[in-house]
Amino acid sequence: MAFRSYRDQVTFAGDLLLQLATDGRLVLEPAEADRVIAGLMWTLEEVSGRLRVVDLLRGTSLPELRRVHPELERAVVDAVFDEQVTDGGLRRALDELPKYIEAIRKARKPASPGGP
C-alpha cells in the first residue's frame, strides 16, 4: 500500500478559479460571494499568523518559549508541525488564497437593476 503525502492530495486552483470568473463561467449570488470571501479572508489571516509565528521564532528553543509563556510553546509547535506536515502547504496557501479571493470578487453577480 502506497501512502501519498498531503502535498499530493491538495491541489490549489487559484489560477483556474480566476480564469473561470474572468470568463463568466463562475458566478455567485452577492450574499454567497460575500460569505465565501469572508471565510477566505479569515483563512488567509490564520495562515499568515501561523507563518509569522514560525518565521519570528525560528531557531528559538522550546525551553526559551516555555519561559516566555507556556502556551506559546504549544502554538509554535502546532504551527511548525502544520508547515512540516503539509510540506510547505501553508506557504503555498498564502500565495493562492488571494487568487481565490479575487476570483470570488470577480464571480460576484452584480446587483440587479432596481434590486438591493
C-alpha positions as CSV (number, residue, x, y, z in Angstrom):
1,M,0.0,0.0,0.0
2,A,1.5,3.3,-1.0
3,F,1.0,6.4,1.1
4,R,0.6,9.8,-0.6
5,S,1.8,12.9,1.0
6,Y,-0.6,15.7,2.0
7,R,1.0,17.7,-0.8
8,D,0.0,15.1,-3.4
9,Q,-3.6,15.3,-2.1
10,V,-4.1,19.0,-2.2
11,T,-4.2,20.9,-5.4
12,F,-4.6,24.7,-5.4
13,A,-6.8,26.1,-8.1
14,G,-6.4,29.9,-7.8
15,D,-5.5,30.4,-11.4
16,L,-8.3,28.2,-12.6
17,L,-10.9,30.0,-10.4
18,L,-9.6,33.4,-11.7
19,Q,-10.0,32.2,-15.3
20,L,-13.5,30.8,-14.7
21,A,-14.6,34.1,-13.0
22,T,-13.0,36.2,-15.7
23,D,-14.7,34.2,-18.4
24,G,-18.1,34.5,-16.6
25,R,-18.3,30.8,-16.0
26,L,-18.1,31.2,-12.2
27,V,-20.9,33.3,-10.9
28,L,-22.2,33.7,-7.4
29,E,-25.1,35.5,-5.8
30,P,-23.8,38.6,-3.9
31,A,-24.7,37.2,-0.4
32,E,-23.0,33.9,-1.2
33,A,-19.9,35.6,-2.6
34,D,-19.7,37.8,0.5
35,R,-19.9,34.8,2.8
36,V,-17.2,32.9,0.8
37,I,-14.9,36.0,0.7
38,A,-15.3,36.5,4.5
39,G,-14.3,32.8,5.1
40,L,-11.3,33.1,2.7
41,M,-10.2,36.3,4.4
42,W,-10.4,34.7,7.8
43,T,-8.4,31.7,6.5
44,L,-5.8,34.0,5.0
45,E,-5.4,35.8,8.3
46,E,-5.0,32.4,10.1
47,V,-2.4,31.1,7.7
48,S,-0.5,34.4,7.8
49,G,-0.5,34.4,11.6
50,R,0.8,30.8,11.8
51,L,3.6,31.5,9.4
52,R,4.6,34.7,11.2
53,V,4.9,32.7,14.4
54,V,7.1,30.1,12.6
55,D,9.3,32.8,11.0
56,L,9.6,35.0,14.1
57,L,10.6,32.2,16.4
58,R,12.7,30.1,14.0
59,G,15.7,28.9,16.0
60,T,14.2,29.6,19.4
61,S,14.4,26.7,21.7
62,L,11.4,25.1,23.4
63,P,12.7,25.8,26.9
64,E,13.1,29.5,25.9
65,L,9.5,29.5,24.6
66,R,8.3,27.9,27.9
67,R,9.9,30.6,29.9
68,V,8.1,33.3,27.9
69,H,4.7,31.7,28.2
70,P,3.7,28.0,28.4
71,E,1.0,28.4,25.8
72,L,3.4,30.0,23.3
73,E,5.4,26.8,23.1
74,R,2.3,24.8,22.1
75,A,1.3,27.4,19.5
76,V,4.8,27.3,17.9
77,V,4.9,23.5,17.9
78,D,1.4,23.4,16.3
79,A,2.4,26.0,13.6
80,V,5.7,24.3,12.8
81,F,4.0,20.9,12.7
82,D,1.4,22.2,10.3
83,E,4.0,23.6,8.0
84,Q,6.1,20.4,8.1
85,V,3.1,18.0,7.6
86,T,1.8,20.0,4.7
87,D,5.2,20.1,3.1
88,G,5.1,23.9,2.6
89,G,1.3,23.9,2.1
90,L,0.8,26.9,4.4
91,R,3.2,29.0,2.3
92,R,1.5,27.8,-0.9
93,A,-1.9,28.7,0.6
94,L,-0.5,32.2,1.4
95,D,0.1,32.6,-2.3
96,E,-3.1,31.0,-3.5
97,L,-5.7,32.4,-1.1
98,P,-5.5,36.0,-2.6
99,K,-6.3,34.4,-6.0
100,Y,-9.3,32.7,-4.6
101,I,-10.5,36.0,-3.0
102,E,-10.0,37.9,-6.3
103,A,-11.8,35.1,-8.2
104,I,-14.8,35.2,-5.9
105,R,-14.9,39.0,-6.1
106,K,-15.0,38.8,-9.9
107,A,-17.6,36.0,-9.7
108,R,-20.0,38.1,-7.6
109,K,-23.1,38.7,-9.7
110,P,-23.9,42.4,-10.0
111,A,-26.9,43.6,-8.2
112,S,-30.0,43.6,-10.4
113,P,-31.3,47.0,-11.5
114,G,-33.9,48.1,-9.0
115,G,-32.8,45.5,-6.6
116,P,-31.0,45.9,-3.3
